[in-house]
Amino acid sequence: MKIRIRLKEILAEKGISQRELARKMGIRHPTINHLCSDNVDRVYIRTLEQICEALGITIDQLIVSVEEPNSPKE
């Protein structure tokens, strides 16, 4: 099982740009841009907490589990 960060979708739903979120959080725009991509392989938990606080969402709204194709079922 993989996890996916739904940041790009949530920003679109709320009408907030990546730059606006970066300014609100006081972090670099490339960090937000990376988290909006499908290539995220690691992220600090504190960053996820800050995103949730800035957007007024819960962690389970931000992160979802995704079944990998052809993964063995337990």
Distance bins in CASP14 RR format, pairs under 12 A and 6 or more apart:
PFRMAT RR
TARGET T0000
AUTHOR 0000-0000-0000
RMODE 2
METHOD distances of the structure
MODEL  1
1 63 0 0 0 0 0 1 0 0 0 0 0
1 64 0 0 0 0 0 1 0 0 0 0 0
1 65 1 0 1 0 0 0 0 0 0 0 0
1 66 1 0 0 1 0 0 0 0 0 0 0
1 67 1 0 0 1 0 0 0 0 0 0 0
1 68 1 0 0 1 0 0 0 0 0 0 0
1 69 0 0 0 0 0 1 0 0 0 0 0
1 71 1 0 0 1 0 0 0 0 0 0 0
1 72 0 0 0 0 0 1 0 0 0 0 0
1 73 0 0 0 0 0 1 0 0 0 0 0
1 74 0 0 0 0 1 0 0 0 0 0 0
2 38 0 0 0 0 0 1 0 0 0 0 0
2 40 0 0 0 0 0 1 0 0 0 0 0
2 41 0 0 0 0 0 1 0 0 0 0 0
2 63 0 0 0 0 0 1 0 0 0 0 0
2 64 0 0 0 0 1 0 0 0 0 0 0
2 65 1 0 0 1 0 0 0 0 0 0 0
2 66 1 0 1 0 0 0 0 0 0 0 0
2 67 0 0 0 0 1 0 0 0 0 0 0
2 68 1 0 1 0 0 0 0 0 0 0 0
2 69 0 0 0 0 0 1 0 0 0 0 0
2 71 0 0 0 0 1 0 0 0 0 0 0
3 38 0 0 0 0 0 1 0 0 0 0 0
3 40 0 0 0 0 1 0 0 0 0 0 0
3 41 0 0 0 0 0 1 0 0 0 0 0
3 42 0 0 0 0 0 1 0 0 0 0 0
3 43 0 0 0 0 1 0 0 0 0 0 0
3 48 0 0 0 0 0 1 0 0 0 0 0
3 59 0 0 0 0 0 1 0 0 0 0 0
3 60 0 0 0 0 0 1 0 0 0 0 0
3 62 0 0 0 0 1 0 0 0 0 0 0
3 63 1 0 1 0 0 0 0 0 0 0 0
3 64 1 0 0 1 0 0 0 0 0 0 0
3 65 1 0 1 0 0 0 0 0 0 0 0
3 66 1 0 0 1 0 0 0 0 0 0 0
3 67 0 0 0 0 0 1 0 0 0 0 0
3 68 0 0 0 0 0 1 0 0 0 0 0
4 10 0 0 0 0 0 1 0 0 0 0 0
4 35 0 0 0 0 0 1 0 0 0 0 0
4 36 0 0 0 0 0 1 0 0 0 0 0
4 37 0 0 0 0 0 1 0 0 0 0 0
4 38 1 0 0 1 0 0 0 0 0 0 0
4 39 0 0 0 0 0 1 0 0 0 0 0
4 40 0 0 0 0 1 0 0 0 0 0 0
4 41 0 0 0 0 0 1 0 0 0 0 0
4 43 0 0 0 0 0 1 0 0 0 0 0
4 62 0 0 0 0 1 0 0 0 0 0 0
4 63 1 0 0 1 0 0 0 0 0 0 0
4 64 1 0 1 0 0 0 0 0 0 0 0
4 65 1 0 0 1 0 0 0 0 0 0 0
4 66 1 0 1 0 0 0 0 0 0 0 0
4 67 0 0 0 0 0 1 0 0 0 0 0
4 68 0 0 0 0 0 1 0 0 0 0 0
5 11 0 0 0 0 0 1 0 0 0 0 0
5 32 0 0 0 0 0 1 0 0 0 0 0
5 34 0 0 0 0 1 0 0 0 0 0 0
5 35 1 0 1 0 0 0 0 0 0 0 0
5 36 1 0 0 1 0 0 0 0 0 0 0
5 37 0 0 0 0 1 0 0 0 0 0 0
5 38 0 0 0 0 1 0 0 0 0 0 0
5 39 0 0 0 0 0 1 0 0 0 0 0
5 40 1 0 1 0 0 0 0 0 0 0 0
5 41 0 0 0 0 0 1 0 0 0 0 0
5 42 0 0 0 0 0 1 0 0 0 0 0
5 43 1 0 0 1 0 0 0 0 0 0 0
5 47 0 0 0 0 0 1 0 0 0 0 0
5 48 1 0 0 1 0 0 0 0 0 0 0
5 51 0 0 0 0 1 0 0 0 0 0 0
5 52 0 0 0 0 0 1 0 0 0 0 0
5 57 0 0 0 0 0 1 0 0 0 0 0
5 59 0 0 0 0 0 1 0 0 0 0 0
5 61 0 0 0 0 0 1 0 0 0 0 0
5 62 1 0 0 1 0 0 0 0 0 0 0
5 63 1 0 1 0 0 0 0 0 0 0 0
5 64 0 0 0 0 1 0 0 0 0 0 0
5 65 0 0 0 0 0 1 0 0 0 0 0
5 66 0 0 0 0 0 1 0 0 0 0 0
6 12 0 0 0 0 1 0 0 0 0 0 0
6 13 0 0 0 0 1 0 0 0 0 0 0
6 14 0 0 0 0 0 1 0 0 0 0 0
6 35 0 0 0 0 0 1 0 0 0 0 0
6 36 0 0 0 0 1 0 0 0 0 0 0
6 38 0 0 0 0 0 1 0 0 0 0 0
6 40 0 0 0 0 0 1 0 0 0 0 0
6 48 0 0 0 0 0 1 0 0 0 0 0
6 51 0 0 0 0 0 1 0 0 0 0 0
6 52 0 0 0 0 0 1 0 0 0 0 0
6 55 0 0 0 0 0 1 0 0 0 0 0
6 57 0 0 0 0 1 0 0 0 0 0 0
6 58 0 0 0 0 0 1 0 0 0 0 0
6 59 0 0 0 0 0 1 0 0 0 0 0
6 60 0 0 0 0 0 1 0 0 0 0 0
6 61 1 0 0 1 0 0 0 0 0 0 0
6 62 1 0 1 0 0 0 0 0 0 0 0
6 63 1 0 0 1 0 0 0 0 0 0 0
6 64 1 0 1 0 0 0 0 0 0 0 0
6 65 0 0 0 0 0 1 0 0 0 0 0
6 66 0 0 0 0 0 1 0 0 0 0 0
7 13 0 0 0 0 0 1 0 0 0 0 0
7 14 0 0 0 0 0 1 0 0 0 0 0
7 16 0 0 0 0 0 1 0 0 0 0 0
7 17 0 0 0 0 0 1 0 0 0 0 0
7 18 0 0 0 0 1 0 0 0 0 0 0
7 21 0 0 0 0 1 0 0 0 0 0 0
7 22 0 0 0 0 0 1 0 0 0 0 0
7 25 0 0 0 0 0 1 0 0 0 0 0
7 31 0 0 0 0 0 1 0 0 0 0 0
7 32 1 0 0 1 0 0 0 0 0 0 0
7 33 0 0 0 0 1 0 0 0 0 0 0
7 34 0 0 0 0 1 0 0 0 0 0 0
7 35 1 0 1 0 0 0 0 0 0 0 0
7 36 1 0 1 0 0 0 0 0 0 0 0
7 37 0 0 0 0 1 0 0 0 0 0 0
7 38 0 0 0 0 0 1 0 0 0 0 0
7 40 0 0 0 0 1 0 0 0 0 0 0
7 43 0 0 0 0 1 0 0 0 0 0 0
7 47 0 0 0 0 0 1 0 0 0 0 0
7 48 0 0 0 0 1 0 0 0 0 0 0
7 50 0 0 0 0 0 1 0 0 0 0 0
7 51 1 0 0 1 0 0 0 0 0 0 0
7 52 0 0 0 0 0 1 0 0 0 0 0
7 54 0 0 0 0 0 1 0 0 0 0 0
7 55 0 0 0 0 1 0 0 0 0 0 0
7 57 0 0 0 0 1 0 0 0 0 0 0
7 59 0 0 0 0 0 1 0 0 0 0 0
7 61 0 0 0 0 0 1 0 0 0 0 0
7 62 1 0 0 1 0 0 0 0 0 0 0
7 63 0 0 0 0 1 0 0 0 0 0 0
7 64 0 0 0 0 0 1 0 0 0 0 0
8 14 0 0 0 0 0 1 0 0 0 0 0
8 15 0 0 0 0 0 1 0 0 0 0 0
8 16 0 0 0 0 0 1 0 0 0 0 0
8 17 0 0 0 0 0 1 0 0 0 0 0
8 18 0 0 0 0 1 0 0 0 0 0 0
8 21 0 0 0 0 0 1 0 0 0 0 0
8 32 0 0 0 0 1 0 0 0 0 0 0
8 33 0 0 0 0 1 0 0 0 0 0 0
8 34 0 0 0 0 0 1 0 0 0 0 0
8 35 0 0 0 0 1 0 0 0 0 0 0
8 36 1 0 1 0 0 0 0 0 0 0 0
8 37 1 0 0 1 0 0 0 0 0 0 0
8 38 0 0 0 0 1 0 0 0 0 0 0
8 40 0 0 0 0 0 1 0 0 0 0 0
8 51 0 0 0 0 0 1 0 0 0 0 0
8 62 0 0 0 0 0 1 0 0 0 0 0
9 15 0 0 0 0 0 1 0 0 0 0 0
9 16 0 0 0 0 0 1 0 0 0 0 0
9 35 0 0 0 0 0 1 0 0 0 0 0
9 36 0 0 0 0 1 0 0 0 0 0 0
9 38 0 0 0 0 0 1 0 0 0 0 0
9 55 0 0 0 0 0 1 0 0 0 0 0
9 57 0 0 0 0 0 1 0 0 0 0 0
9 61 0 0 0 0 1 0 0 0 0 0 0
9 62 0 0 0 0 1 0 0 0 0 0 0
9 63 0 0 0 0 0 1 0 0 0 0 0
9 64 0 0 0 0 1 0 0 0 0 0 0
10 16 0 0 0 0 1 0 0 0 0 0 0
10 18 0 0 0 0 0 1 0 0 0 0 0
10 21 0 0 0 0 1 0 0 0 0 0 0
10 32 0 0 0 0 0 1 0 0 0 0 0
10 35 0 0 0 0 0 1 0 0 0 0 0
10 36 0 0 0 0 1 0 0 0 0 0 0
10 51 0 0 0 0 1 0 0 0 0 0 0
10 52 0 0 0 0 1 0 0 0 0 0 0
10 54 0 0 0 0 0 1 0 0 0 0 0
10 55 1 0 0 1 0 0 0 0 0 0 0
10 56 0 0 0 0 1 0 0 0 0 0 0
10 57 1 0 0 1 0 0 0 0 0 0 0
10 58 0 0 0 0 0 1 0 0 0 0 0
10 59 0 0 0 0 0 1 0 0 0 0 0
10 61 1 0 0 1 0 0 0 0 0 0 0
10 62 1 0 0 1 0 0 0 0 0 0 0
10 63 0 0 0 0 0 1 0 0 0 0 0
10 64 0 0 0 0 0 1 0 0 0 0 0
11 17 1 0 0 1 0 0 0 0 0 0 0
11 18 1 0 0 1 0 0 0 0 0 0 0
11 19 0 0 0 0 0 1 0 0 0 0 0
11 20 0 0 0 0 1 0 0 0 0 0 0
11 21 1 0 0 1 0 0 0 0 0 0 0
11 22 0 0 0 0 0 1 0 0 0 0 0
11 24 0 0 0 0 0 1 0 0 0 0 0
11 32 0 0 0 0 1 0 0 0 0 0 0
11 33 0 0 0 0 0 1 0 0 0 0 0
11 35 0 0 0 0 0 1 0 0 0 0 0
11 36 1 0 0 1 0 0 0 0 0 0 0
11 51 0 0 0 0 1 0 0 0 0 0 0
11 54 0 0 0 0 0 1 0 0 0 0 0
11 55 1 0 0 1 0 0 0 0 0 0 0
11 57 0 0 0 0 0 1 0 0 0 0 0
11 62 0 0 0 0 0 1 0 0 0 0 0
12 18 0 0 0 0 0 1 0 0 0 0 0
12 21 0 0 0 0 0 1 0 0 0 0 0
12 36 0 0 0 0 1 0 0 0 0 0 0
12 55 0 0 0 0 0 1 0 0 0 0 0
13 55 0 0 0 0 1 0 0 0 0 0 0
13 57 0 0 0 0 1 0 0 0 0 0 0
13 61 0 0 0 0 0 1 0 0 0 0 0
13 62 0 0 0 0 0 1 0 0 0 0 0
14 20 0 0 0 0 1 0 0 0 0 0 0
14 21 0 0 0 0 1 0 0 0 0 0 0
14 24 0 0 0 0 0 1 0 0 0 0 0
14 51 0 0 0 0 0 1 0 0 0 0 0
14 54 0 0 0 0 0 1 0 0 0 0 0
14 55 1 0 0 1 0 0 0 0 0 0 0
14 56 0 0 0 0 1 0 0 0 0 0 0
14 57 0 0 0 0 1 0 0 0 0 0 0
14 61 0 0 0 0 0 1 0 0 0 0 0
15 21 0 0 0 0 0 1 0 0 0 0 0
15 55 0 0 0 0 0 1 0 0 0 0 0
16 22 0 0 0 0 0 1 0 0 0 0 0
16 23 0 0 0 0 0 1 0 0 0 0 0
16 24 0 0 0 0 1 0 0 0 0 0 0
16 25 0 0 0 0 0 1 0 0 0 0 0
16 32 0 0 0 0 0 1 0 0 0 0 0
16 36 0 0 0 0 0 1 0 0 0 0 0
16 51 0 0 0 0 0 1 0 0 0 0 0
16 54 0 0 0 0 1 0 0 0 0 0 0
16 55 1 0 0 1 0 0 0 0 0 0 0
16 56 0 0 0 0 0 1 0 0 0 0 0
16 57 0 0 0 0 0 1 0 0 0 0 0
17 23 0 0 0 0 1 0 0 0 0 0 0
17 24 0 0 0 0 0 1 0 0 0 0 0
17 29 0 0 0 0 1 0 0 0 0 0 0
17 32 0 0 0 0 1 0 0 0 0 0 0
17 33 0 0 0 0 0 1 0 0 0 0 0
17 36 0 0 0 0 0 1 0 0 0 0 0
18 24 0 0 0 0 0 1 0 0 0 0 0
18 25 0 0 0 0 0 1 0 0 0 0 0
18 27 0 0 0 0 0 1 0 0 0 0 0
18 28 0 0 0 0 0 1 0 0 0 0 0
18 29 1 0 0 1 0 0 0 0 0 0 0
18 30 0 0 0 0 1 0 0 0 0 0 0
18 31 0 0 0 0 1 0 0 0 0 0 0
18 32 1 0 1 0 0 0 0 0 0 0 0
18 33 1 0 1 0 0 0 0 0 0 0 0
18 34 0 0 0 0 1 0 0 0 0 0 0
18 35 0 0 0 0 1 0 0 0 0 0 0
18 36 1 0 0 1 0 0 0 0 0 0 0
18 37 0 0 0 0 0 1 0 0 0 0 0
18 51 0 0 0 0 0 1 0 0 0 0 0
18 54 0 0 0 0 0 1 0 0 0 0 0
19 25 0 0 0 0 0 1 0 0 0 0 0
19 26 0 0 0 0 0 1 0 0 0 0 0
19 27 0 0 0 0 0 1 0 0 0 0 0
19 28 0 0 0 0 0 1 0 0 0 0 0
19 29 1 0 1 0 0 0 0 0 0 0 0
19 30 0 0 0 0 0 1 0 0 0 0 0
19 31 0 0 0 0 0 1 0 0 0 0 0
19 32 1 0 0 1 0 0 0 0 0 0 0
19 33 0 0 0 0 1 0 0 0 0 0 0
19 36 0 0 0 0 0 1 0 0 0 0 0
20 26 0 0 0 0 0 1 0 0 0 0 0
20 29 0 0 0 0 1 0 0 0 0 0 0
20 32 0 0 0 0 1 0 0 0 0 0 0
20 54 0 0 0 0 1 0 0 0 0 0 0
20 55 0 0 0 0 0 1 0 0 0 0 0
21 27 0 0 0 0 1 0 0 0 0 0 0
21 28 0 0 0 0 0 1 0 0 0 0 0
21 29 0 0 0 0 1 0 0 0 0 0 0
21 31 0 0 0 0 1 0 0 0 0 0 0
21 32 1 0 1 0 0 0 0 0 0 0 0
21 33 0 0 0 0 0 1 0 0 0 0 0
21 35 0 0 0 0 1 0 0 0 0 0 0
21 36 0 0 0 0 1 0 0 0 0 0 0
21 47 0 0 0 0 0 1 0 0 0 0 0
21 50 0 0 0 0 1 0 0 0 0 0 0
21 51 1 0 0 1 0 0 0 0 0 0 0
21 52 0 0 0 0 0 1 0 0 0 0 0
21 53 0 0 0 0 0 1 0 0 0 0 0
21 54 1 0 0 1 0 0 0 0 0 0 0
21 55 1 0 0 1 0 0 0 0 0 0 0
21 56 0 0 0 0 0 1 0 0 0 0 0
21 57 0 0 0 0 0 1 0 0 0 0 0
22 28 1 0 0 1 0 0 0 0 0 0 0
22 29 1 0 1 0 0 0 0 0 0 0 0
22 30 0 0 0 0 1 0 0 0 0 0 0
22 31 1 0 0 1 0 0 0 0 0 0 0
22 32 1 0 1 0 0 0 0 0 0 0 0
22 33 0 0 0 0 1 0 0 0 0 0 0
22 34 0 0 0 0 0 1 0 0 0 0 0
22 35 0 0 0 0 0 1 0 0 0 0 0
22 36 0 0 0 0 0 1 0 0 0 0 0
22 47 0 0 0 0 0 1 0 0 0 0 0
22 50 0 0 0 0 0 1 0 0 0 0 0
22 51 0 0 0 0 0 1 0 0 0 0 0
22 54 0 0 0 0 1 0 0 0 0 0 0
23 29 0 0 0 0 1 0 0 0 0 0 0
23 32 0 0 0 0 1 0 0 0 0 0 0
23 54 0 0 0 0 1 0 0 0 0 0 0
24 32 0 0 0 0 1 0 0 0 0 0 0
24 50 0 0 0 0 1 0 0 0 0 0 0
24 51 0 0 0 0 1 0 0 0 0 0 0
24 53 0 0 0 0 1 0 0 0 0 0 0
24 54 1 0 1 0 0 0 0 0 0 0 0
24 55 0 0 0 0 1 0 0 0 0 0 0
24 56 0 0 0 0 0 1 0 0 0 0 0
25 31 0 0 0 0 1 0 0 0 0 0 0
25 32 1 0 0 1 0 0 0 0 0 0 0
25 35 0 0 0 0 0 1 0 0 0 0 0
25 46 0 0 0 0 0 1 0 0 0 0 0
25 47 0 0 0 0 1 0 0 0 0 0 0
25 48 0 0 0 0 0 1 0 0 0 0 0
25 49 0 0 0 0 0 1 0 0 0 0 0
25 50 1 0 1 0 0 0 0 0 0 0 0
25 51 1 0 0 1 0 0 0 0 0 0 0
25 52 0 0 0 0 0 1 0 0 0 0 0
25 53 0 0 0 0 1 0 0 0 0 0 0
25 54 1 0 1 0 0 0 0 0 0 0 0
25 55 0 0 0 0 1 0 0 0 0 0 0
26 32 0 0 0 0 0 1 0 0 0 0 0
26 47 0 0 0 0 0 1 0 0 0 0 0
26 50 0 0 0 0 1 0 0 0 0 0 0
26 51 0 0 0 0 0 1 0 0 0 0 0
26 54 0 0 0 0 1 0 0 0 0 0 0
27 33 0 0 0 0 0 1 0 0 0 0 0
27 34 0 0 0 0 0 1 0 0 0 0 0
27 35 0 0 0 0 1 0 0 0 0 0 0
27 43 0 0 0 0 0 1 0 0 0 0 0
27 44 0 0 0 0 0 1 0 0 0 0 0
27 46 0 0 0 0 0 1 0 0 0 0 0
27 47 1 0 0 1 0 0 0 0 0 0 0
27 50 1 0 0 1 0 0 0 0 0 0 0
27 51 0 0 0 0 1 0 0 0 0 0 0
27 54 0 0 0 0 1 0 0 0 0 0 0
28 34 0 0 0 0 1 0 0 0 0 0 0
28 35 0 0 0 0 0 1 0 0 0 0 0
28 47 0 0 0 0 0 1 0 0 0 0 0
29 35 0 0 0 0 0 1 0 0 0 0 0
29 36 0 0 0 0 0 1 0 0 0 0 0
30 36 0 0 0 0 0 1 0 0 0 0 0
30 37 0 0 0 0 0 1 0 0 0 0 0
31 37 0 0 0 0 0 1 0 0 0 0 0
31 40 0 0 0 0 0 1 0 0 0 0 0
31 43 0 0 0 0 1 0 0 0 0 0 0
31 44 0 0 0 0 1 0 0 0 0 0 0
31 47 1 0 0 1 0 0 0 0 0 0 0
31 48 0 0 0 0 0 1 0 0 0 0 0
31 50 0 0 0 0 0 1 0 0 0 0 0
31 51 0 0 0 0 0 1 0 0 0 0 0
32 40 0 0 0 0 0 1 0 0 0 0 0
32 43 0 0 0 0 0 1 0 0 0 0 0
32 47 0 0 0 0 1 0 0 0 0 0 0
32 50 0 0 0 0 0 1 0 0 0 0 0
32 51 0 0 0 0 1 0 0 0 0 0 0
32 54 0 0 0 0 0 1 0 0 0 0 0
32 55 0 0 0 0 0 1 0 0 0 0 0
33 39 0 0 0 0 0 1 0 0 0 0 0
33 40 0 0 0 0 0 1 0 0 0 0 0
34 40 1 0 0 1 0 0 0 0 0 0 0
34 41 0 0 0 0 1 0 0 0 0 0 0
34 42 0 0 0 0 0 1 0 0 0 0 0
34 43 0 0 0 0 1 0 0 0 0 0 0
34 47 0 0 0 0 0 1 0 0 0 0 0
35 41 0 0 0 0 0 1 0 0 0 0 0
35 42 0 0 0 0 0 1 0 0 0 0 0
35 43 1 0 0 1 0 0 0 0 0 0 0
35 44 0 0 0 0 0 1 0 0 0 0 0
35 47 1 0 0 1 0 0 0 0 0 0 0
35 48 0 0 0 0 1 0 0 0 0 0 0
35 50 0 0 0 0 0 1 0 0 0 0 0
35 51 1 0 0 1 0 0 0 0 0 0 0
35 55 0 0 0 0 0 1 0 0 0 0 0
35 62 0 0 0 0 1 0 0 0 0 0 0
35 63 0 0 0 0 0 1 0 0 0 0 0
36 43 0 0 0 0 0 1 0 0 0 0 0
36 51 0 0 0 0 0 1 0 0 0 0 0
36 62 0 0 0 0 0 1 0 0 0 0 0
37 43 0 0 0 0 0 1 0 0 0 0 0
38 66 0 0 0 0 0 1 0 0 0 0 0
40 47 0 0 0 0 0 1 0 0 0 0 0
40 48 0 0 0 0 0 1 0 0 0 0 0
40 62 0 0 0 0 0 1 0 0 0 0 0
40 63 0 0 0 0 0 1 0 0 0 0 0
42 48 0 0 0 0 0 1 0 0 0 0 0
43 49 0 0 0 0 0 1 0 0 0 0 0
43 50 0 0 0 0 0 1 0 0 0 0 0
43 51 0 0 0 0 1 0 0 0 0 0 0
43 59 0 0 0 0 0 1 0 0 0 0 0
43 62 0 0 0 0 0 1 0 0 0 0 0
43 63 0 0 0 0 1 0 0 0 0 0 0
44 50 0 0 0 0 1 0 0 0 0 0 0
44 51 0 0 0 0 0 1 0 0 0 0 0
45 51 0 0 0 0 0 1 0 0 0 0 0
45 52 0 0 0 0 0 1 0 0 0 0 0
45 59 0 0 0 0 1 0 0 0 0 0 0
45 62 0 0 0 0 0 1 0 0 0 0 0
45 63 0 0 0 0 0 1 0 0 0 0 0
46 52 0 0 0 0 0 1 0 0 0 0 0
46 53 0 0 0 0 0 1 0 0 0 0 0
47 53 0 0 0 0 0 1 0 0 0 0 0
47 54 0 0 0 0 0 1 0 0 0 0 0
47 59 0 0 0 0 0 1 0 0 0 0 0
47 62 0 0 0 0 0 1 0 0 0 0 0
47 63 0 0 0 0 0 1 0 0 0 0 0
48 54 0 0 0 0 0 1 0 0 0 0 0
48 55 0 0 0 0 0 1 0 0 0 0 0
48 57 0 0 0 0 0 1 0 0 0 0 0
48 58 0 0 0 0 0 1 0 0 0 0 0
48 59 1 0 0 1 0 0 0 0 0 0 0
48 60 0 0 0 0 0 1 0 0 0 0 0
48 61 0 0 0 0 0 1 0 0 0 0 0
48 62 1 0 0 1 0 0 0 0 0 0 0
48 63 1 0 0 1 0 0 0 0 0 0 0
49 55 0 0 0 0 0 1 0 0 0 0 0
49 56 0 0 0 0 0 1 0 0 0 0 0
49 57 0 0 0 0 0 1 0 0 0 0 0
49 58 0 0 0 0 0 1 0 0 0 0 0
49 59 1 0 0 1 0 0 0 0 0 0 0
49 62 0 0 0 0 1 0 0 0 0 0 0
49 63 0 0 0 0 0 1 0 0 0 0 0
50 56 0 0 0 0 0 1 0 0 0 0 0
50 57 0 0 0 0 0 1 0 0 0 0 0
50 59 0 0 0 0 0 1 0 0 0 0 0
50 62 0 0 0 0 0 1 0 0 0 0 0
51 57 1 0 0 1 0 0 0 0 0 0 0
51 58 0 0 0 0 0 1 0 0 0 0 0
51 59 0 0 0 0 1 0 0 0 0 0 0
51 61 0 0 0 0 0 1 0 0 0 0 0
51 62 1 0 0 1 0 0 0 0 0 0 0
51 63 0 0 0 0 0 1 0 0 0 0 0
52 58 1 0 0 1 0 0 0 0 0 0 0
52 59 1 0 1 0 0 0 0 0 0 0 0
52 60 0 0 0 0 1 0 0 0 0 0 0
52 61 1 0 0 1 0 0 0 0 0 0 0
52 62 1 0 1 0 0 0 0 0 0 0 0
52 63 0 0 0 0 1 0 0 0 0 0 0
53 59 0 0 0 0 0 1 0 0 0 0 0
53 62 0 0 0 0 0 1 0 0 0 0 0
54 62 0 0 0 0 0 1 0 0 0 0 0
55 61 0 0 0 0 1 0 0 0 0 0 0
55 62 1 0 0 1 0 0 0 0 0 0 0
56 62 0 0 0 0 1 0 0 0 0 0 0
57 63 0 0 0 0 0 1 0 0 0 0 0
58 64 0 0 0 0 0 1 0 0 0 0 0
65 71 0 0 0 0 0 1 0 0 0 0 0
67 73 0 0 0 0 1 0 0 0 0 0 0
67 74 0 0 0 0 0 1 0 0 0 0 0
END
